[in-house]
Amino acid sequence: MNVKLFYAYRIISRLYFHLPVIFVFLYLHGSDLFTVELLIAVYAMTLALTAPLAPVLATRLSLKIVIGGGEIAKAGGLLVMVSWPEVPGFLLAQILGGIGYALAQGTDSALLRAQFADDEMTAYRRHEARSQSWVFIGMLLAGTSGSILFRYRPELPFLAAAGAALLAAAAMFMIPYRARTGATPASATPTSAAPEDENAAAGHHRFEQRFWAAFYVIIRATALSIFVAFLPYYFFLILKIDLYYFGLVLSLFTLAAFFSARQAGAIMAATGIRTATSLVLTLIIFSLALFGASPLFWPGSIVPGLAAITALGLAAGCVRPLTMSALNGIGLPTKTRSNAISRMERLYGVANAFAIVFGGWVLSRYDFATLMIGFAVLSGIVTLFFLAAAARLQPSPARS
């Protein structure tokens, strides 16, 4: 496999020039506030519903075809967005984009894994981590430059993102793909444990699985729905930030999330996973409360918003590493763990869409401060349940 081509694909495919400005684009094209939030939720719901499509297609088609087709679908959605700037066109564009993302992202990790034999896992993990680091840099630059392009012409970020998706598809089709002898296929069913052993293990750790699934779904959906659907409203319509800086401000979330994800392992090692979980929950509540208080106590000031979006990013970045580390630590068989993660991702997509729709209704009926304070109160209530339940996560002496 040409690893350089894979790096090129992964970086180019994440050049989302349009992401920081999609709310603004929809809003400025005459959609009322609740319709904008519904359209954003359509993307999340489509992603959740079509997530099982990629592994099904991967059993019948080459992974290159599945991933390249996903990139083409993403490009098609972006082109529809600018060529048919009405609600039906926006709806079709979001559906195409959601399908494309479901086919491409995640499947590329399966393609990379298939290029390495089982005794080459160190090399696979190195390339996976290194390429993801470059992805972060690409996303940061694309998001920042996308808002600048938008200021010159609103269609430019979408056209640039569509061009990047088509270029990514071309890079993917050029990769000389072949599965290495001895590598575990992405769609293979692990045989490390007998079915009855897996069922026993799943039952033994059922509470832990449910706890971490709930933590992942609720907290991640809350953080990312606020970032995608409501913070553009706050910074663009309330604080009226110039579009030259709009993408840079929103990129603080990505920067903070990247930093905390990289440091999550060290934080867990230093504090323990329960303390780290409490820290994430505290950051979420602090961020939401600060967003809610900002329009009331510091109207027009950007400083509380910058602090709040940074705290939200720090919390969001830790959610996945914490959850995956916890699931690894309770000794689930590979197949059980894989099924649990797939189920969590689908539930996350549904919860994300619900949070956007519900939040959009509140925002259209009331105001941003009410929405954020409401989210903060709900998060506080959820946190009390999580903290009470977390006491049961400590292994008993018999299990130590």
Secondary structure, DSSP 8 states (H G I E B T S, - for coil): --HHHHHHHHHHHT--TTGGGHHHHHHHTT--HHHHHHHHHHHHHHHHHHTTHHHHHHTTS-HHHHHHHHHHHHHHHHHHHHHS-SHHHHHHHHHHHHHHHHHHTTHHHHHHHTTS-GGGHHHHHHHHHHHHHHHHHHHHHHHHHHHHHHHH-TTHHHHHHHHHHHHHHHHHHHS-----TT---TT----SS-HHHHHHHHHHTHHHHHHHHHHHHHHHHHHHHIIIIIHHHIIIIIS---HHHHHHHHHHHHHHHHHHHHHHHHHHHHH-HHHHHHHHHHHHHHHHHHHHHHHHHSTT-SHHHHHHHHHHHHHHHHHHHHHHHHHHHTT--HHHHHHHHHHHHHHHHHHHHHHHHHHHHHHHHS-HHHHHHHHHHHHHHHHHHHHHHHGGGS--TTT-
